[in-house]
Structure formats: C-alpha cells, structure tokens
Amino acid sequence: MVTDVAPRSSSRLWEFATLAALIVAAVAIAVAYQEHGRIGQLSDSLNAATQHSAQLEQQLAQQATDLQRQSSVIQAQAADMHQQSAAMQAEAKPDLPLSYKFRAALFGTGEVMMLRNNSASDLDLAVTVSSGATGVVQRREIDVPANRWIQLGSQQGWSFVAGQRVVFTNVNFRPGAAIVR
C-alpha cells in the first residue's frame, strides 16, 4: 500500500503543478494581450502626435515665411520713409549761396571752374566731380571765403572736362549741381 500512496501524491503534485502552470500561462497571456492593446493605443497616439508635429512644423515654416515677407515690406517702408524724411529736410534748407561759371584754362588743358560765395560767411563745401564717360568720381573739401571768387583748375589739382557733373554740398544748404560745358 505504501507504493499506492506515492504515485497518487506524485500524480497529484503533477496535476497541481500543471494547473499552476496553466494559470500562470493564462495570466501571462491575459497580461500580454492587455499590453499588446496598450502598445497599439500608444502606437496610434504616437502616429497622431507625429502627424500633428508635422502639421505644426508646416505652420511654423509658413509663419516664418510670412514673417520674413512682412519684415521685408516693413524694411522697404522704413527706407522709403527715411528717404522721404531726408528729401523733406533737404527741401526745407535754403539754396547754396553760390555762383559758378566755367572758362577755358589759360595754361594746361580742360576747364577752370570759378566759384563765388554770395554770403557774408565762409562756406565749407564738399565738391564731387563725376564723369559718366569714364565712371571716375573725385571728392574734395574746399573753403570758399565770404563774398569772394575762387578758381579751381589744373593748377589747383582739378581736371574739368565737358560732360562732367559737379555736385556741391554743405550740411546747412540744399545741394547744388553743375554740368561742365
């Protein structure tokens, strides 16, 4: 009889172990199934977030383009306003109190420019001479004494030839211009 008990308890032990293994396997399958569902939901959420992120990136790029365009328009408007302001300021200034004429050089070549300051104060001028034919531009500062004529020619280091444009500027007056004839 002793031999009968051992196989029964061993058999029961196997039945219990098998049942326990089946329960553990069933729980593991149920947990795995739930986790698989959560993974699917998380995957769907990740795909939706990725699509939303791509849409936001497109909106951001469009807004950056719009902002750049608006910035360019504002910069252009500011430049126009600055030019208009400068033009208005220049128009508000009086004319240069300056007379000029050209004559042929007695010595050397080219023309001599004769300038007269028609005011009672000395006049500091920036004189810019540009040649459309050669593209050469010269700029010099000169002082013209009050109520006096001065001559500018080759002896003073100036070279005037027909067709050149001469611009006279002083911060207190509107610019003046002459064409060498």
QUITAMO-V890291 format. One line per field, one symbol per residue. phi: phi as a letter, one per 30 degrees, with the letter a starting at -180 (. if undefined). psi: psi as a letter, one per 30 degrees, with the letter a starting at -180 (. if undefined). burial: b if it has 24 or more other C-alpha atoms within 12 Angstrom, else e. A space follows every 50 residues. Layout:
BEGIN
phi->???
psi->???
burial->???
END
This chain:
BEGIN
phi->.ddddddddddddddddddddddddddddddddddddddddddddddddd dddddddddddddddddddddddddddddddddddddddddddddddbcb acbdddbicicccccbdccdbdbcbccccbcddcidbcbbcbccdehbcb cbaddcicbcbejdccccbbdcbddbbbcdc
psi->fefeeeeeeeeeeeeeeeeeeeeeeeeeeeeeeeeeeeeeeeeeeeeeee eeeeeeeeeeeeeeeeeeeeeeeeeeeeeeeeeeeeeeeefflllkikkl lklkkekalalkkkkkjglglkjkkkkkkkjeefgkkkklklkjlkhlkl kjaefggkjklkflkkkkkkfflkllllkk.
burial->eeeeeeeeeeeeeeeeeeeeeeeeeeeeeeeeeeeeeeeeeeeeeeeeee eeeeeeeeeeeeeeeeeeeeeeeeeeeeeeeeeeeeeeeeeeeeebbbbb ebeeeeeeebbbbbbbbeeeeebbbbbbbbeeeeeeeeeeeebbeeeeeb bbbeeeebbbbbebbbbbbbeeebbbebbbe
END
